[in-house]
């Protein structure tokens, strides 16, 4: 009898451990399902984003790709938008389009995050008096194409560090005091599926996203007592300018959405999940990627990026041939 109970206990323990393991590895899929179902069971989750977090949203890297579509999606939900990006002309155009389409207020701040520390005093002054309810740390930089570390220009490497790491860190620090005082707000950090493992030929980029992952999860713990949401969004491939080195990626597909489709899903999850890939098919991919050991993910990533590098070289050769 004792032996039978022991086997039964071990069976239950095994099922429990397996369930935890599956949840941890397929969590992104589970959280997207929860995001869809939560409003039906928790009525207060039906509050608007402005009611839950505040009227103003700040979006960085907002004149192209995911950041631009995030700004549009938030404006469509009635939030006033502060646009922060590098190019004044693009900022003016984006602000005008948002105001005309959604009839909300906008403000734009031209700032080049690759310049590092000197720009933040200006941003802090420009944001003074604006009750920031949502901060979307989307600004990001990558290498022009996958390549060996020693072949990447030094200014590009400093740019990746300053944009991908420093910008989210310092902007979060700027907006937090008022959010804590109001006990209301949301920080949305756009990371990447490359946070999961080292990524050869995009070494610094992937490392910067591992920083974003750990930074966000630590901030979740710090900010929970203040009622402030800190969401980690980890997309995989999206058809944006950052991925233009590959015609394969830019062709898109079920597992590679465009920026508009991605942002629509991702904004929907805000306030419903603390960690998400932002898009349903990315959740499936991320879950399976979690199942692979780190060494295997690194090897696959290296092979994939080497293929993308060859694809980029072919693009360049074809462009040169057309010019001739």
C-alpha positions in Angstrom: 0.0 0.0 0.0 2.8 2.4 0.9 4.5 1.7 -2.4 1.3 2.4 -4.3 0.9 5.7 -2.5 4.5 6.6 -3.3 4.0 5.9 -7.0 0.7 7.9 -7.0 2.5 10.8 -5.2 5.3 10.7 -7.7 2.8 10.7 -10.6 1.0 13.8 -9.2 4.4 15.5 -8.7 5.4 14.7 -12.2 2.1 16.1 -13.6 2.6 19.3 -11.5 6.2 19.8 -12.7 5.2 19.1 -16.3 2.3 21.6 -16.1 4.6 24.3 -14.7 7.2 23.6 -17.4 4.6 23.8 -20.2 3.2 27.0 -18.8 6.6 28.6 -18.5 7.5 27.7 -22.0 4.1 28.3 -23.7 3.3 31.3 -21.4 3.1 33.8 -24.3 0.3 31.8 -25.9 -1.6 31.4 -22.7 -1.3 35.1 -22.0 -2.8 36.1 -25.3 -5.8 33.8 -24.6 -6.1 35.4 -21.2 -6.0 38.9 -22.7 -9.0 38.0 -24.9 -11.0 36.3 -22.1 -10.3 38.7 -19.2 -12.8 41.4 -20.0 -15.6 38.8 -20.0 -14.9 37.8 -16.4 -13.4 41.0 -14.9 -15.8 43.9 -15.8 -13.4 46.6 -14.5 -10.9 45.6 -17.2 -13.3 47.2 -19.7 -12.1 50.6 -18.6 -10.5 52.7 -21.3 -6.7 53.0 -21.4 -7.0 56.7 -20.5 -9.2 55.9 -17.5 -6.8 53.2 -16.3 -3.5 54.9 -16.9 -3.9 58.5 -17.8 -4.7 60.8 -20.8 -1.2 61.2 -22.3 0.9 58.6 -24.0 4.6 59.0 -24.9 5.9 56.9 -27.8 9.5 56.8 -28.9 10.8 55.7 -32.3 7.4 56.7 -33.5 7.8 57.9 -37.1 8.2 54.4 -38.7 7.2 50.8 -38.2 5.9 49.5 -34.9 6.3 52.8 -33.0 4.3 54.7 -35.5 1.5 52.2 -35.5 1.5 52.1 -31.7 1.0 55.9 -31.6 -1.9 55.6 -34.1 -3.5 52.7 -32.1 -3.3 54.7 -28.8 -4.6 57.8 -30.5 -7.5 55.8 -31.9 -8.4 54.9 -28.3 -8.6 58.6 -27.4 -5.2 59.2 -25.9 -3.2 62.4 -26.5 0.2 61.6 -27.9 3.8 62.8 -27.4 5.9 61.7 -30.3 9.7 61.4 -29.7 11.9 60.5 -32.6 15.0 61.8 -34.5 13.6 63.5 -37.6 11.6 66.7 -37.2 9.9 66.5 -40.7 8.6 63.0 -40.0 7.4 64.0 -36.5 5.5 67.0 -37.9 3.8 64.7 -40.5 2.9 62.0 -38.0 1.5 64.5 -35.5 -0.6 66.2 -38.2 -2.0 62.9 -39.4 -2.9 61.8 -35.9 -4.6 65.0 -35.0 -6.6 65.0 -38.3 -7.6 61.4 -38.1 -8.3 61.0 -34.4 -8.9 64.5 -33.1 -6.6 64.2 -30.1 -3.8 66.5 -28.9 -0.2 65.9 -30.0 3.2 67.1 -29.1 6.5 66.2 -30.7 10.1 66.2 -29.5 13.0 65.8 -31.8 15.7 63.7 -30.1 18.4 61.4 -31.4 18.8 58.7 -28.7 22.1 57.5 -30.3 23.7 60.7 -28.9 23.4 59.4 -25.4 23.2 61.4 -22.1 23.1 65.1 -23.4 19.6 64.7 -24.9 17.7 63.8 -21.7 17.7 67.2 -20.1 15.9 68.5 -23.1 13.3 65.7 -23.1 12.8 66.2 -19.3 12.1 69.9 -19.9 9.7 69.2 -22.8 7.7 66.7 -20.8 7.4 69.0 -17.8 3.7 69.6 -17.0 2.5 66.7 -19.1 0.9 63.9 -17.0 2.3 60.9 -18.8 0.0 57.9 -18.3 1.6 55.5 -20.8 5.3 55.4 -21.9 6.1 53.1 -24.9 9.8 52.5 -25.1 9.9 51.5 -28.7 13.0 53.3 -30.0 15.4 50.6 -31.3 18.5 50.3 -33.5 20.1 47.2 -35.2 23.0 46.6 -37.4 22.4 47.3 -41.1 22.7 43.5 -41.8 24.0 40.5 -39.8 27.8 40.6 -39.6 30.8 39.9 -37.5 31.3 42.2 -34.5 34.6 43.5 -35.7 33.2 44.5 -39.0 30.3 46.6 -37.6 31.2 50.3 -37.5 32.0 51.6 -34.0 29.4 54.4 -34.1 26.7 51.8 -35.0 27.6 49.8 -31.9 27.5 52.8 -29.7 24.2 53.7 -31.3 22.7 50.3 -30.5 23.8 50.6 -26.9 22.5 54.1 -26.4 19.2 53.6 -28.2 18.3 50.1 -27.1 19.5 50.3 -23.5 19.9 53.8 -22.3 16.7 55.3 -23.9 14.3 53.0 -22.1 16.2 53.2 -18.9 16.4 57.0 -18.7 12.9 57.7 -20.0 11.4 55.3 -17.5 13.3 57.2 -14.8 12.0 60.5 -16.0 8.3 59.6 -16.0 8.2 57.4 -12.9 8.1 60.1 -10.1 4.8 61.5 -11.3 3.3 58.0 -12.0 4.2 57.0 -8.5 2.7 60.1 -7.0 -0.6 59.4 -8.9 -0.2 55.7 -8.4 -1.3 55.2 -12.0 0.5 54.6 -15.2 2.0 52.0 -17.6 5.5 51.5 -19.0 5.6 49.4 -22.2 9.0 48.1 -23.2 9.4 46.7 -26.7 12.0 44.0 -26.6 12.5 41.2 -29.1 12.4 37.4 -29.4 16.2 37.7 -29.7 16.2 38.1 -25.9 15.8 34.4 -25.6 19.4 33.4 -26.6 22.7 34.8 -27.8 22.4 35.7 -31.4 25.6 35.4 -33.6 26.1 38.2 -36.2 23.6 40.4 -34.2 25.6 40.0 -31.0 25.1 43.5 -29.4 21.5 43.8 -30.6 20.4 40.5 -29.0 22.4 41.3 -25.8 20.6 44.7 -25.6 17.2 42.9 -25.8 18.3 40.5 -23.0 18.9 43.7 -21.0 15.4 45.0 -21.9 13.9 41.7 -20.8 15.6 41.6 -17.4 15.1 45.4 -16.9 11.3 45.1 -17.5 10.8 42.1 -15.2 12.7 43.8 -12.4 10.7 47.0 -12.8 7.5 44.9 -12.6 8.4 43.9 -9.1 9.5 47.4 -8.1 6.4 49.1 -9.5 3.7 46.7 -8.4 3.2 48.3 -5.0 2.5 51.6 -6.7 -0.2 50.2 -9.0 1.9 50.9 -12.1 1.9 48.4 -15.0 5.2 47.5 -16.6 4.7 45.4 -19.7 7.3 43.4 -21.7 6.5 43.0 -25.4 8.8 40.6 -27.3 7.9 40.5 -31.0 9.6 38.2 -33.5 10.0 39.2 -37.2 7.8 42.1 -38.4 8.0 43.7 -41.8 9.7 46.9 -40.8 12.6 48.9 -42.2 14.9 47.4 -39.6 14.5 44.0 -41.4 15.0 45.3 -44.9 18.3 43.4 -45.3 16.1 40.3 -46.0 13.6 40.0 -48.9 12.4 36.8 -47.2 11.4 38.7 -44.0 9.9 41.6 -45.9 7.7 39.3 -47.9 5.7 38.8 -44.7 3.3 36.0 -44.0 1.2 34.4 -41.2 4.2 34.4 -38.9 5.6 37.7 -40.1 2.9 40.4 -39.8 3.2 44.0 -40.9 3.6 46.7 -38.3 -0.1 47.8 -38.3 -1.4 44.3 -37.6 1.2 43.7 -34.9 0.5 47.0 -33.1 -3.3 46.4 -33.2 -2.8 43.1 -31.3 -0.1 44.4 -29.0 -2.0 47.5 -27.8 -5.0 45.2 -27.2 -2.9 43.3 -24.6 -2.0 46.5 -22.6 -3.5 46.3 -19.1 -4.3 42.6 -19.6 -0.9 40.9 -19.6 2.4 41.9 -18.1 4.4 39.9 -20.7 3.5 39.1 -24.3 4.9 38.7 -27.8 2.1 41.1 -28.9 0.9 38.9 -31.8 -0.8 35.5 -31.8 1.5 33.7 -34.2 4.6 35.1 -32.4 3.3 33.6 -29.2 3.3 30.2 -30.8 6.8 30.7 -32.2 8.2 32.1 -28.9 6.7 29.1 -27.0 8.5 26.6 -29.2 11.7 28.7 -29.1 11.6 28.4 -25.3 11.6 24.6 -25.5 15.0 24.6 -27.2 18.2 24.5 -25.1 20.2 27.7 -25.3 23.1 26.2 -27.3 20.7 24.9 -29.9 18.9 28.3 -30.2 22.3 30.0 -30.6 23.3 27.6 -33.3 20.0 28.0 -35.2 20.2 31.8 -34.8 23.8 31.8 -36.2 22.8 29.7 -39.2 19.7 31.8 -39.9 21.6 35.1 -39.7 24.4 33.9 -41.9 21.8 33.1 -44.5 20.3 36.6 -44.1 23.8 38.0 -44.5 24.3 36.1 -47.8 20.8 37.3 -48.9 21.9 40.9 -48.2 25.1 40.5 -50.2 23.0 39.2 -53.1 20.7 42.3 -52.8 23.7 44.5 -53.1 25.1 42.7 -56.1 21.8 42.9 -57.9 21.6 46.7 -57.1 25.1 47.3 -58.4 24.3 45.3 -61.6 21.2 47.4 -62.2 23.3 50.6 -61.8 25.8 49.4 -64.4 
